[in-house]
Amino acid sequence: MTVKLFLPFALPDVDEAEITEVVDSLRSGWITTGPKTKRFESDFAEFIGGNCEAISVNSATAGLHLALEAIGISAGDEVITTPYTFTATAEVIRYLGAHPVFVDIDLNTFNIDPSKIEAAITPKTKAIIPVHFAGLACDMTSILTIARKHNLKVVEDAAHALPTRYQGQLIGSLDSDVTVFSFYATKTITTGEGGMIVTRNPEIAARCKVMRLHGISRDAFDRYTSNKPAWHYEVVAPGFKYNLTDLASSLGIHQLQKANRFQQRRQEMAERYTGELADLPLLFPPSAPDSDLHAWHLYVLRLTPQAGIERNQFIEAMAKCGIGCSVHFIPLHLHPYWRDSYHLQPQDFPYSLATYGQAVSLPLYTKMTDEDQTRVIAAIRGILSQCQNDYST
């Protein structure tokens, strides 16, 4: 009998173009932030369009931190976001001594519910961080309208959202103040670790650049490649160490060229999952409206009570079939730090809680073959069929 290898939840899709570029960087002598990083930033800004500026960082977490610092978030301020996200979205607020104020999600999209935002606004509220969950754009028209009405900044957490479109526009080209992307290993495009800040506000861009590297007024690359003595620099703020390396950017240059193709493949796979599992007792993730584009970073289905199996048991059963699944996300208000620090209860955010209890993220990545996906679909059908048989007997 042939033993099938374990099918992981995610794998990066890297080929010879990226490898060659990394080797070229190694041979060039520039392995930290240098010409490849500048090229990646330029390419990314051109990709997003809208006369934006792109500032690379070593993680989306770093990018969100720099973005909030640049828009002036400080101790005692409040920033509205969703509990249905990774902890990085909220932890960066605490880095600055400010406080997250959580707003529940829309049950259909898993994105922050704009109809609940205004009730959370207080005189201390300074910004909103919408999270484009799984690659489906938030209702940005409503969010931006609320932000303008109350004079709030908007920083989009677009860790899942490349190349997501909202009403025909790429996320990153809307009228928000800052958008932050992630290039973590599981994302649509990857640099291993890394992220990108996108803004059309020159003051925000300048502040992020300075704070990205120790609060120094000049990039090391500019100093070390000048034809004239240029050793002098000034520290103008207590900054951070958030720069992206040329080794990482070497991956990003070629990954970015494949972003649209990667999205198309992910969408094909998402549509196949929905189509071939449609008769089962499951709730499926929403597609994007006709004017939008879903990045399909994640494919999250929900088990209904009629499925006859609890979520955790289902993931264990899939693992026994040699298939990795995950859960996105454990809502923040269930984690000890957020729960205890802000005296939160599970039912404070009922839609986030209900979604979490049912949600399963299936493998969805471009290195998956059709045969791999057939295997996932067959395993799901087999598990649920057995559950239905057990229920009927």
C-alpha positions as CSV (number, residue, x, y, z in Angstrom):
1,M,0.0,0.0,0.0
2,T,1.3,3.5,-0.9
3,V,1.5,5.8,2.1
4,K,0.6,9.3,1.1
5,L,2.7,12.1,2.4
6,F,1.2,14.6,4.9
7,L,-0.4,17.5,3.0
8,P,0.4,20.6,5.0
9,F,-1.9,23.6,5.5
10,A,0.3,25.9,3.6
11,L,3.6,26.1,1.6
12,P,5.4,29.0,-0.1
13,D,5.6,28.9,-3.9
14,V,9.3,29.8,-4.8
15,D,11.1,28.8,-7.9
16,E,14.4,29.4,-9.7
17,A,13.8,33.1,-10.4
18,E,13.7,33.9,-6.6
19,I,16.7,31.6,-5.9
20,T,18.8,33.2,-8.6
21,E,18.0,36.7,-7.3
22,V,18.9,35.7,-3.8
23,V,22.2,34.2,-5.0
24,D,22.9,37.4,-6.9
25,S,22.4,39.4,-3.7
26,L,24.7,37.1,-1.8
27,R,27.4,37.6,-4.5
28,S,26.8,41.4,-4.7
29,G,27.9,42.1,-1.1
30,W,24.6,43.8,-0.3
31,I,22.6,41.4,1.9
32,T,21.0,43.9,4.2
33,T,18.8,46.8,3.1
34,G,20.1,48.0,-0.3
35,P,19.4,48.2,-4.0
36,K,17.1,45.1,-4.1
37,T,15.0,46.5,-1.4
38,K,14.7,49.9,-3.2
39,R,13.7,48.0,-6.3
40,F,11.1,46.0,-4.5
41,E,9.6,49.1,-2.9
42,S,9.5,50.9,-6.3
43,D,7.9,47.8,-8.0
44,F,5.3,47.5,-5.2
45,A,4.4,51.2,-5.4
46,E,3.9,50.8,-9.2
47,F,1.8,47.7,-8.6
48,I,-0.5,49.4,-6.2
49,G,-0.7,52.7,-8.2
50,G,-2.4,55.9,-7.2
51,N,0.9,57.8,-6.7
52,C,1.6,56.0,-3.5
53,E,4.8,55.4,-1.6
54,A,5.8,52.0,-0.4
55,I,8.1,51.5,2.6
56,S,9.4,48.0,3.3
57,V,9.6,46.6,6.8
58,N,10.6,43.2,8.3
59,S,7.0,42.3,9.2
60,A,3.5,43.6,8.9
61,T,3.5,43.9,12.7
62,A,6.3,46.4,12.4
63,G,4.4,48.1,9.6
64,L,1.3,48.5,11.7
65,H,3.4,49.8,14.6
66,L,5.2,52.4,12.5
67,A,1.9,53.4,10.9
68,L,0.2,54.1,14.2
69,E,3.2,55.9,15.5
70,A,3.3,58.0,12.4
71,I,-0.3,59.1,12.6
72,G,0.2,60.2,16.2
73,I,-1.3,57.4,18.3
74,S,0.0,57.8,21.9
75,A,-0.7,56.7,25.5
76,G,-4.3,56.8,26.5
77,D,-5.7,56.9,22.9
78,E,-8.2,54.4,21.7
79,V,-8.1,52.5,18.4
80,I,-11.1,50.6,17.1
81,T,-10.5,47.2,15.5
82,T,-11.9,43.7,15.4
83,P,-11.4,40.8,17.9
84,Y,-11.5,38.4,14.9
85,T,-7.8,38.8,13.9
86,F,-4.3,37.8,14.8
87,T,-3.0,39.4,18.0
88,A,-0.5,41.6,16.1
89,T,-3.4,43.9,15.0
90,A,-4.1,44.8,18.6
91,E,-0.7,44.4,20.2
92,V,0.8,47.3,18.2
93,I,-1.8,49.6,19.7
94,R,-0.5,48.6,23.2
95,Y,3.1,49.2,22.0
96,L,2.2,52.9,22.0
97,G,0.4,52.8,25.4
98,A,-3.0,53.1,23.6
99,H,-6.0,50.8,24.0
100,P,-7.8,48.6,21.4
101,V,-11.6,48.9,21.4
102,F,-13.1,45.8,19.8
103,V,-16.1,45.7,17.5
104,D,-17.7,42.5,16.5
105,I,-17.7,41.1,13.0
106,D,-20.4,40.7,10.3
107,L,-21.4,37.1,10.5
108,N,-21.3,36.6,6.8
109,T,-18.0,38.2,5.9
110,F,-16.0,37.8,9.2
111,N,-15.0,41.5,8.7
112,I,-15.6,44.3,11.2
113,D,-19.3,45.3,11.2
114,P,-19.4,49.1,10.3
115,S,-22.9,49.4,11.8
116,K,-21.3,48.7,15.2
117,I,-18.4,51.1,14.9
118,E,-20.0,54.4,15.9
119,A,-21.3,53.1,19.2
120,A,-17.7,52.3,20.1
121,I,-16.3,55.8,19.4
122,T,-15.4,58.0,22.4
123,P,-13.6,61.3,22.8
124,K,-10.4,59.2,23.1
125,T,-10.8,57.4,19.8
126,K,-8.2,58.3,17.2
127,A,-8.2,55.6,14.6
128,I,-9.8,52.5,13.1
129,I,-7.9,49.4,11.9
130,P,-10.2,47.4,9.6
131,V,-8.9,43.9,8.9
132,H,-9.6,42.4,5.4
133,F,-10.2,38.9,6.7
134,A,-9.0,36.1,4.4
135,G,-8.6,38.5,1.5
136,L,-12.1,39.8,1.3
137,A,-12.3,43.6,1.5
138,C,-14.1,45.3,4.3
139,D,-17.0,47.7,3.7
140,M,-14.5,50.5,3.2
141,T,-17.1,53.1,2.0
142,S,-18.9,52.9,5.3
143,I,-15.7,52.8,7.4
144,L,-14.2,55.8,5.6
145,T,-17.4,57.7,5.9
146,I,-17.5,57.1,9.7
147,A,-13.8,58.1,9.9
148,R,-14.3,61.4,8.1
149,K,-17.4,62.2,10.2
150,H,-15.5,61.7,13.5
151,N,-12.1,62.9,12.3
152,L,-10.4,59.5,12.7
153,K,-7.5,58.0,10.9
154,V,-7.8,54.7,9.1
155,V,-5.0,52.1,8.9
156,E,-5.9,49.1,6.9
157,D,-4.6,45.7,8.1
158,A,-4.1,44.2,4.7
159,A,-2.0,41.2,5.8
160,H,-4.4,38.9,3.9
161,A,-5.3,41.3,1.1
162,L,-2.9,41.2,-1.8
163,P,-4.2,41.7,-4.5
164,T,-7.6,42.3,-3.1
165,R,-9.8,44.9,-4.9
166,Y,-12.6,46.9,-3.5
167,Q,-15.1,48.5,-5.9
168,G,-12.5,48.1,-8.7
169,Q,-9.6,49.5,-6.7
170,L,-6.6,47.6,-5.3
171,I,-6.5,47.6,-1.5
172,G,-3.7,50.1,-0.9
173,S,-5.0,52.7,-3.3
174,L,-8.1,53.7,-1.3
175,D,-8.6,56.9,0.7
176,S,-7.3,55.5,4.0
177,D,-4.3,57.0,5.6
178,V,-2.1,53.9,5.6
179,T,-2.3,50.3,4.4
180,V,0.0,47.5,5.6
181,F,0.7,44.3,3.8
182,S,2.3,41.0,5.0
183,F,4.8,38.8,3.2
184,Y,4.9,36.1,5.8
185,A,5.6,32.6,4.5
186,T,2.0,31.6,4.2
187,K,0.8,34.8,2.4
188,T,-0.1,35.1,-1.3
189,I,3.4,36.5,-2.0
190,T,6.3,36.0,0.5
191,T,9.7,37.3,1.4
192,G,9.9,34.7,4.3
193,E,9.3,37.5,6.8
194,G,8.4,41.0,5.7
195,G,5.8,43.6,5.1
196,M,5.1,46.8,3.2
197,I,3.6,50.1,4.3
198,V,1.7,52.0,1.6
199,T,0.6,55.6,1.9
200,R,0.1,58.7,-0.2
201,N,0.8,61.0,2.7
202,P,4.4,62.3,2.4
203,E,4.6,63.2,6.1
204,I,3.5,59.7,7.2
205,A,6.0,58.1,4.7
206,A,8.9,60.3,5.9
207,R,8.1,59.4,9.5
208,C,7.9,55.7,8.8
209,K,11.2,55.8,7.0
210,V,13.0,57.5,9.9
211,M,11.5,55.3,12.6
212,R,12.1,52.1,10.6
213,L,15.8,52.4,11.2
214,H,16.7,53.7,14.7
215,G,15.3,57.2,14.1
216,I,18.3,57.9,11.8
217,S,17.9,60.7,9.3
218,R,19.6,58.8,6.4
219,D,19.4,55.2,5.2
220,A,22.6,53.2,5.6
221,F,22.5,52.4,1.9
222,D,22.6,56.1,1.0
223,R,25.5,56.7,3.3
224,Y,27.6,53.7,2.2
225,T,27.1,54.1,-1.6
226,S,27.8,57.8,-1.8
227,N,30.7,58.9,-4.0
228,K,31.6,61.5,-1.4
229,P,32.3,61.1,2.3
230,A,28.9,60.6,3.8
231,W,29.4,59.1,7.2
232,H,27.6,61.7,9.1
233,Y,24.0,61.2,10.2
234,E,21.6,62.4,12.9
235,V,19.4,60.5,15.3
236,V,16.2,62.5,15.3
237,A,13.9,60.1,17.2
238,P,14.1,56.9,19.3
239,G,13.3,54.6,16.4
240,F,13.2,50.9,15.8
241,K,15.0,48.2,13.9
242,Y,12.4,47.3,11.3
243,N,14.2,47.4,7.9
244,L,13.8,44.7,5.3
245,T,16.9,43.0,3.9
246,D,18.0,42.6,0.3
247,L,17.9,38.8,0.7
248,A,14.2,39.1,1.6
249,S,13.5,41.7,-1.1
250,S,15.1,39.4,-3.7
251,L,12.2,37.0,-3.1
252,G,9.7,39.8,-3.1
253,I,10.7,41.2,-6.5
254,H,9.8,38.0,-8.3
255,Q,6.9,37.0,-6.0
256,L,5.2,40.3,-6.8
257,Q,5.4,39.5,-10.5
258,K,3.3,36.4,-9.8
259,A,0.8,38.0,-7.5
260,N,-2.1,38.1,-10.0
261,R,-1.4,34.6,-11.2
262,F,-1.3,33.3,-7.7
263,Q,-4.6,35.0,-6.9
264,Q,-6.2,33.4,-10.0
265,R,-5.1,30.0,-8.9
266,R,-6.3,30.5,-5.4
267,Q,-9.7,31.6,-6.7
268,E,-10.0,28.6,-8.9
269,M,-9.3,26.3,-5.9
270,A,-11.7,28.2,-3.7
271,E,-14.5,27.9,-6.3
272,R,-13.7,24.2,-6.6
273,Y,-14.0,23.7,-2.9
274,T,-17.4,25.5,-2.8
275,G,-18.7,23.7,-5.9
276,E,-17.7,20.2,-4.9
277,L,-18.7,20.4,-1.3
278,A,-21.9,22.4,-1.9
279,D,-24.2,19.5,-0.9
280,L,-22.7,19.0,2.5
281,P,-23.9,20.5,5.8
282,L,-21.3,23.3,5.7
283,L,-21.3,27.1,5.5
284,F,-19.0,28.5,2.8
285,P,-17.0,31.7,2.7
286,P,-18.5,34.5,0.7
287,S,-17.2,35.4,-2.8
288,A,-16.4,39.0,-3.5
289,P,-19.0,41.2,-5.1
290,D,-18.7,41.6,-8.9
291,S,-16.8,44.9,-8.5
292,D,-14.3,43.4,-6.0
293,L,-11.6,40.8,-6.0
294,H,-11.0,38.3,-3.2
295,A,-7.4,37.5,-2.6
296,W,-8.4,34.1,-1.1
297,H,-5.5,34.0,1.3
298,L,-7.7,31.7,3.4
299,Y,-10.6,29.4,2.6
300,V,-12.6,29.2,5.8
301,L,-15.7,27.0,6.0
302,R,-18.0,26.5,8.9
303,L,-19.4,23.2,10.2
304,T,-23.1,23.3,10.9
305,P,-24.7,21.3,13.7
306,Q,-26.1,19.0,11.0
307,A,-22.5,18.0,10.1
308,G,-22.5,15.7,13.2
309,I,-19.0,16.5,14.2
310,E,-17.4,19.2,16.3
311,R,-14.7,21.5,14.8
312,N,-11.8,20.1,16.8
313,Q,-12.8,16.5,16.1
314,F,-13.0,17.4,12.4
315,I,-9.5,18.8,12.3
316,E,-8.2,15.7,14.1
317,A,-10.0,13.4,11.6
318,M,-8.4,15.4,8.7
319,A,-5.0,15.0,10.3
320,K,-5.5,11.2,10.5
321,C,-6.2,11.4,6.7
322,G,-2.8,13.1,6.4
323,I,-4.2,16.6,5.8
324,G,-3.3,19.7,7.7
325,C,-6.1,22.3,8.6
326,S,-6.0,25.3,10.8
327,V,-8.3,27.8,12.6
328,H,-8.5,31.5,11.8
329,F,-8.8,32.9,14.4
330,I,-9.1,32.3,18.1
331,P,-10.8,35.7,18.8
332,L,-8.6,38.0,20.9
333,H,-11.1,38.4,23.7
334,L,-10.7,34.7,24.5
335,H,-6.9,35.0,25.0
336,P,-5.8,35.6,28.6
337,Y,-4.0,38.9,28.0
338,W,-6.9,40.6,26.2
339,R,-9.6,39.0,28.3
340,D,-8.0,39.9,31.6
341,S,-6.6,43.3,30.7
342,Y,-9.9,44.6,29.4
343,H,-12.3,42.4,31.5
344,L,-13.9,40.8,28.5
345,Q,-16.4,37.9,28.4
346,P,-16.9,35.4,25.6
347,Q,-20.3,36.6,24.8
348,D,-19.2,40.2,24.5
349,F,-18.6,39.5,20.8
350,P,-21.2,36.8,19.9
351,Y,-20.6,36.7,16.2
352,S,-16.8,36.3,16.6
353,L,-17.4,33.6,19.2
354,A,-19.9,31.7,17.1
355,T,-17.7,31.9,14.0
356,Y,-14.7,30.7,15.9
357,G,-16.5,27.6,17.2
358,Q,-17.4,26.5,13.7
359,A,-14.4,27.7,11.5
360,V,-11.9,25.5,9.7
361,S,-9.3,26.7,7.3
362,L,-8.7,24.2,4.5
363,P,-5.3,23.9,2.7
364,L,-5.2,26.5,-0.1
365,Y,-1.9,27.4,-1.7
366,T,-0.6,27.6,-5.2
367,K,1.8,24.6,-4.9
368,M,-1.2,22.4,-4.3
369,T,-2.0,20.2,-7.3
370,D,-5.5,19.3,-8.5
371,E,-4.8,15.8,-7.1
372,D,-4.0,17.3,-3.7
373,Q,-7.3,19.2,-3.7
374,T,-9.1,16.1,-4.8
375,R,-7.6,14.3,-1.8
376,V,-8.8,17.1,0.6
377,I,-12.3,17.0,-0.8
378,A,-12.5,13.2,-0.6
379,A,-11.4,13.3,3.0
380,I,-14.0,15.9,3.9
381,R,-16.7,13.9,2.2
382,G,-15.6,10.7,3.8
383,I,-15.5,12.2,7.3
384,L,-18.9,13.8,7.1
385,S,-20.4,10.8,5.4
386,Q,-19.3,8.6,8.3
387,C,-20.7,11.1,10.8
388,Q,-24.1,11.1,9.0
389,N,-24.1,7.3,9.1
390,D,-23.3,7.3,12.8
391,Y,-26.0,9.8,13.4
392,S,-28.7,7.8,11.5
393,T,-27.8,4.5,13.3
